[in-house]
Amino acid sequence: MNSAFFLLALSLATTSKAQTLPPQTPVELTREMSARLQLNEGQFVKLLTLNRTRQTRQHEIEQSTRNDASARSSQLAELQAQYEQECGRIMSPSQLSQLQQDENQDTSSDGNG
């Protein structure tokens, strides 16, 4: 269930916003997450690095699997699993819980709007 949440969050952050707004940079995304989750400086730096890496890798996957939706889905799911593991190392359990609550609220309002 946790994997589904993070995959949904990644999907929403990169696809639905991209349709209406320019994609967030890793810095913007990390600042937003930091404000919502009250990350300390060390967490911010680690998460920024992680978000940069994830965005770069995601772009590479999307480019290399342009004509293969199955491979793209599989590789993005693997990337997301790695992202989840790293977030678990960076954030406290309460921060992860807050992130999940925030994303669930975002998906509810997006789905009904």
C-alpha positions in Angstrom: 0.0 0.0 0.0 2.9 2.4 0.8 4.4 1.7 -2.6 1.1 2.6 -4.3 0.9 5.8 -2.4 4.4 6.9 -3.4 3.9 5.9 -7.0 0.7 7.9 -7.1 2.4 10.9 -5.5 5.2 10.6 -8.0 2.7 10.3 -10.8 0.7 13.3 -9.7 3.8 15.4 -9.1 5.2 14.8 -12.5 2.2 14.3 -14.8 -0.9 16.1 -13.6 1.0 19.3 -12.7 2.9 19.1 -15.9 -0.4 19.4 -17.8 -1.3 22.7 -16.2 1.9 24.1 -14.7 5.6 23.9 -15.6 7.1 20.9 -13.8 8.6 21.7 -10.4 12.3 21.8 -10.1 13.9 19.6 -7.5 14.6 22.7 -5.4 11.0 23.9 -5.5 9.7 20.4 -4.7 12.1 20.0 -1.8 11.3 23.5 -0.4 7.6 22.7 -0.5 8.2 19.3 1.2 10.5 20.9 3.8 7.9 23.5 4.7 5.1 20.9 5.0 7.1 18.3 6.8 9.3 20.6 8.9 12.5 19.0 7.7 15.8 20.0 9.3 18.7 21.3 7.3 20.4 17.9 7.0 17.1 16.3 5.8 16.6 19.1 3.3 20.1 18.6 1.8 19.6 14.8 1.5 16.1 15.1 0.1 17.2 17.7 -2.4 19.9 15.4 -3.7 17.4 12.5 -3.8 14.8 14.6 -5.7 17.4 15.7 -8.2 18.6 12.2 -8.8 15.0 10.9 -9.1 14.0 13.6 -11.6 17.1 13.0 -13.7 16.6 9.2 -13.7 12.9 9.6 -14.4 13.6 11.8 -17.4 16.1 9.2 -18.7 13.6 6.4 -18.3 10.9 8.3 -20.1 13.2 9.1 -23.0 14.6 5.6 -23.3 11.2 3.9 -23.1 9.2 6.3 -25.2 7.7 3.5 -27.3 7.5 0.8 -24.6 4.8 1.6 -22.0 5.4 -1.7 -20.2 9.1 -1.2 -19.7 8.5 2.5 -18.7 6.0 1.4 -16.0 8.3 -1.2 -14.7 11.4 1.0 -14.6 9.4 3.9 -13.0 8.0 1.5 -10.4 11.6 0.4 -9.6 12.8 4.0 -9.4 9.9 4.8 -7.0 10.7 1.9 -4.8 14.3 3.1 -4.5 12.9 6.6 -3.8 10.7 5.3 -1.0 13.6 3.5 0.6 15.7 6.6 0.7 12.8 8.8 2.0 12.5 6.2 4.8 16.2 6.8 5.6 15.9 10.6 5.5 12.6 11.3 7.2 11.2 10.3 10.6 8.1 8.1 10.7 5.9 11.0 11.6 7.2 13.0 8.7 6.5 10.1 6.3 3.0 9.8 7.8 2.4 13.5 7.3 3.7 13.3 3.7 1.2 10.4 3.1 -1.7 12.4 4.6 -0.9 15.5 2.6 -0.7 13.5 -0.7 -3.9 11.7 0.1 -5.7 15.0 0.6 -4.2 16.3 -2.7 -5.3 13.2 -4.6 -8.8 13.4 -3.2 -9.3 17.0 -4.2 -7.7 16.4 -7.6 -9.9 13.4 -8.3 -13.1 15.2 -7.3 -12.3 18.5 -9.0 
